[in-house]
Amino acid sequence: MYDESNRMNEVELTRKTYDEIAGDYARRLKDPYLGGSEAYHKRAIDRFVSLLPSPEVRILDVGCGFGHDLGYFLAKGLNVYGVDLSRGMLSLARRDFPEAQLCHMDMRWLNFRPESFGGVWAAHCLYHVPKRDIDRVISGIRQVLLPQGTFFCSLKLGKGDGMYTDQQAVSYPGKPRFYALYTENEAREMLSGFDIVEWDVKPEIYYGSAWLYVRSKKSV
Ligand SMILES: C[S@@+](CC[C@H](N)C(=O)[O-])C[C@H]1O[C@@H](n2cnc3c(N)ncnc32)[C@H](O)[C@@H]1O
């Protein structure tokens, strides 16, 4: 655990860490991605794409980071828009995918017209949001989705939250990031505005926790 007597709040500290580690983080995660789960992750993206209302809809990649998933969406010819809080991560995405639509944005205040996306992809990023703000994030995502739009998210399963240095595929001593863990019941409550399509629990402990992958549809 990290000494929380710091004056910056947990979101700012997490953003600062991503700004500082962006280059190294991207280099190390690209090969192999998340310690070897690349094939699984790409299957998860393919499944999400198969659930979109149509292949022409816009997809919002929330917390797109250095653009790993964004690049995969682009390679599939999809219309994807990426947002992230870390300018360091975004600049790598811009460098590697100059054709991509990218914007510096905090997912707690998504600034898009209602119903402007057919899919929202939020991989490995919702756990960086303090629990006091998560309902605003989820309702913002619901608002920007078309009726029957598809929502994917991954969560770390467990209890509690805090600043950690060791909850990721790539750890950086002295550079903490905030993590909020959720029980399955909390996750179901959080996603109550969505019809669950697939609820995929990975019980094995992977970087400090079990994982939950959810594919859902905006309920109407
Ligand atoms: C573990 S990385 C995952 C990146 C990408 N989704 C992936 O799977 O490769 C988490 C990302 O979430 C971003 N992030 C954290 N808090 C955020 C916030 N409030 N709004 C937008 N992005 C945020 C970080 O800057 C970071 O790029």
The ligand as an ORCA input file, in Angstrom:
! r2SCAN-3c Opt
* xyz 0 1
  C      -4.449     -0.449    -17.360
  S      -4.586      0.872    -18.511
  C      -5.595      0.055    -19.738
  C      -5.524      0.694    -21.087
  C      -6.337     -0.015    -22.175
  N      -7.755      0.008    -21.911
  C      -5.844     -1.429    -22.354
  O      -6.545     -2.370    -21.945
  O      -4.734     -1.587    -22.885
  C      -5.754      1.976    -17.720
  C      -5.994      3.256    -18.466
  O      -7.095      3.962    -17.863
  C      -6.803      5.342    -17.913
  N      -7.620      6.060    -16.922
  C      -7.534      5.984    -15.572
  N      -8.443      6.772    -14.999
  C      -9.127      7.381    -16.020
  C     -10.199      8.317    -16.074
  N     -10.767      8.805    -14.960
  N     -10.658      8.700    -17.286
  C     -10.101      8.223    -18.435
  N      -9.067      7.341    -18.436
  C      -8.592      6.913    -17.243
  C      -5.314      5.404    -17.632
  O      -4.746      6.644    -18.016
  C      -4.814      4.221    -18.435
  O      -4.448      4.574    -19.740
*
